Amino acid sequence: MLKIRSYLSPEFSRIARIKSVLLSLILTFAFLLCLSIDLSAQGNLLITPRRVVFDGSKRSIDLNLANTGHDSATYAISLIQIRMTDDGGFETITEPDPGQRFADRFIRFFPRSVTLAPNEAQVVKIQITRRSQLEEGEYRSHFYFRSVPDIKPLGEEESVRDTTTISVKLTPVFGITIPAIIRVGEPSIRVNLSDLSFELENNSEPSLEFMFNRSGNMSVYGNLAVDHISPTGNVTRVAIANGVAVYTPNTIRRFKLNLMKDSGVDYTTGKLKVFYSAPSDVKPARFAEAELILQR
């Protein structure tokens, strides 16, 4: 049998092993970087309002951007399409799901990029176009504010470095999205909460899971509050979650809410009552409520 002998030098094999280890480290770091970007995607950009909603006769909205960081920053602005999953996650799409309509072709905005010095602010003008072509119902797209990395100008001298080693430079790109919604016609929204379930994870982390059930022609957006009511009638607020949405065309959304664990509440007795209300400063309208009897 013919034997094939390896003629790779020990030095070449050592370099190959180093490259393999570096590649593994790069992939691991890239994965962790993606997680950190998801958790802190806002960077130093402050946006108000956090939702762009056209309803009634409103034809234009001013969006205020502010750089709260210590360095100048440039952001590219675009409109993208997003699908909400049943667990509240988001996925970028190019084609609408059945019952979903995109708002991008009916929206005009300027400018399409901004450069902000530290503590500087700028207004982005947003307008509805081709309003006569809008049919009754809801249209939704999402504004995407993408951080543009600071590129070193051509011709600028680079620092001298050791060319015998392998170096890797990763530049994170931050971004944030906010919904842009157009509503035409009278809203017809119905919401109820179902499938309430209490769980005490690791015997110390109380949480409540339940299901949103939405029907009607438009999305719903509001604030959640959970009260614990003891057998003697003592009421303790044990959780709050603001800005919770169920977008069209979704009819359900699963939700998990962590409850206060150091409030002195006995979660083995009494009941939990959940309230879902519109975000209004003046007596918010109640969308839905539900309760769960707690048992040992």
Helices and strands as residue ranges (DSSP letters): H 10-39, E 45-48, E 52-54, E 60-67, E 73-84, E 90-93, G 104-106, E 107-110, E 113-116, E 121-128, G 131-133, E 137-148, E 175-184, E 189-201, E 205-216, E 220-229, E 235-246, E 252-258, E 271-277, E 286-293
